[in-house]
Amino acid sequence: MRRALGRCPGADGDRGSATVWAAVVSCVLCVVFAVVLAMGQAVVVRHRAGAAADLAALAAADHWIEGPEGACGKAAGVARAQGTRLVRCHVHGEISDVTAEAGFGPFTSAVRARAGPPVPVGPVSPRAPR
C-alpha cells in the first residue's frame, strides 16, 4: 500500500466545503437584493401616487367652476395621464379632495390630496399704523 506524501489522514472531510459556503452566501445575497428591490418599488409607487394625487387635486380645484362632474373629469384625466387611477373625487366650492391609486398587487398605494384657496384661520384685522 502506498501513502500519498504530504497528506494527513482524515483531511478529506473538508473537501468541497468552500463551494457549499459560497452557494449559501450567494443565496443570501440574492434574497437581500430581492428585498431591497421590492422596497424600492414600493417607494416609487408611493411617490407616483402622491404626485398624481397632487396634480389631480390642482386640476379639480382649477376647474371647480365647471361643477363637480367637470372638475372630477379633469382630475381623472390628469390621473390617467400620470399612469394612475382616480379612486375618489369630491369638490366642495373651490376646494377639491381627491385620492389617486398607483401600482398593482401588493405594491398598491393610495394617496389623498386636497387643493384650493387658502382659508384664513381666524379673523383678519388690519394692522394699526405705528
C-alpha positions in Angstrom: 0.0 0.0 0.0 1.3 3.3 -0.9 0.5 6.5 1.0 0.5 9.9 -0.7 3.2 12.1 0.6 2.2 15.3 2.3 -1.4 14.3 3.1 -2.8 13.9 6.5 -5.1 11.0 7.2 -8.8 12.2 7.6 -8.3 15.5 5.7 -10.8 14.5 3.1 -13.7 15.6 5.3 -13.3 19.3 4.4 -13.2 18.8 0.6 -15.8 21.0 -1.1 -16.9 22.9 1.9 -15.9 26.2 0.4 -18.3 25.5 -2.5 -21.2 25.0 -0.1 -20.4 28.2 1.8 -20.2 30.2 -1.5 -23.6 28.8 -2.6 -25.2 29.7 0.7 -23.7 33.2 0.7 -24.9 33.7 -2.9 -28.4 32.7 -2.0 -28.5 35.0 1.0 -27.2 37.9 -1.2 -29.9 37.2 -3.8 -32.6 37.3 -1.1 -31.3 40.6 0.3 -31.2 42.1 -3.2 -34.8 41.0 -3.9 -36.0 42.6 -0.7 -34.2 45.9 -1.5 -35.7 45.9 -5.0 -39.2 45.3 -3.5 -38.8 48.1 -1.1 -37.6 50.4 -3.9 -40.6 49.5 -6.0 -42.9 50.3 -3.0 -41.3 53.7 -2.6 -41.6 54.5 -6.3 -45.3 53.5 -6.4 -46.0 55.7 -3.3 -44.3 58.7 -4.9 -46.1 58.2 -8.2 -49.4 58.1 -6.4 -48.6 61.2 -4.4 -47.6 63.2 -7.4 -50.7 62.1 -9.3 -53.0 62.9 -6.4 -51.4 66.4 -6.1 -51.8 67.2 -9.8 -55.3 65.8 -9.9 -56.3 67.9 -6.9 -54.9 71.0 -8.5 -56.7 70.3 -11.8 -60.0 69.8 -10.0 -59.6 72.9 -7.9 -58.7 74.9 -11.1 -61.9 73.7 -12.8 -64.3 74.0 -9.9 -66.5 76.4 -11.8 -67.5 73.6 -14.2 -69.1 71.8 -11.3 -68.1 68.5 -9.5 -68.6 66.4 -12.7 -66.4 68.6 -14.9 -63.8 69.1 -12.2 -63.6 65.4 -11.3 -63.4 64.6 -15.1 -60.4 66.9 -15.4 -58.8 65.3 -12.3 -59.4 61.8 -13.7 -57.8 62.8 -17.0 -54.7 64.1 -15.2 -54.5 60.9 -13.1 -54.7 58.7 -16.2 -52.0 60.8 -17.9 -49.8 60.0 -14.8 -50.4 56.3 -15.1 -52.6 56.1 -12.0 -56.3 55.9 -11.4 -58.6 58.3 -9.5 -60.3 56.4 -6.7 -62.2 59.3 -5.1 -63.0 62.9 -6.0 -65.0 65.4 -4.1 -65.4 69.1 -4.9 -67.0 71.5 -2.5 -66.9 75.0 -3.7 -63.3 75.9 -4.7 -61.8 73.0 -2.6 -61.1 69.7 -4.1 -60.3 66.5 -2.3 -59.1 63.5 -4.4 -57.5 60.1 -3.9 -55.2 58.6 -6.5 -54.0 55.0 -6.6 -50.9 53.6 -8.3 -49.4 50.2 -8.6 -50.7 46.7 -8.7 -50.9 43.7 -6.4 -49.0 44.1 -3.2 -47.4 47.3 -4.4 -50.6 49.4 -4.5 -50.6 52.8 -2.8 -53.4 55.2 -2.5 -52.7 58.9 -1.6 -55.2 61.6 -0.7 -54.6 65.3 -1.7 -56.5 68.5 -1.2 -56.3 71.7 -3.1 -58.0 75.1 -3.1 -57.5 78.7 -2.0 -56.1 79.3 1.4 -58.6 79.6 4.2 -57.9 82.2 6.9 -57.5 80.6 10.4 -59.1 83.4 12.4 -60.5 86.9 11.9 -58.2 89.1 9.9 -57.8 92.6 11.3 -56.0 95.4 9.6 -52.7 96.5 11.0 -52.8 99.6 13.1 -50.3 102.3 12.0 -47.5 102.9 14.4 
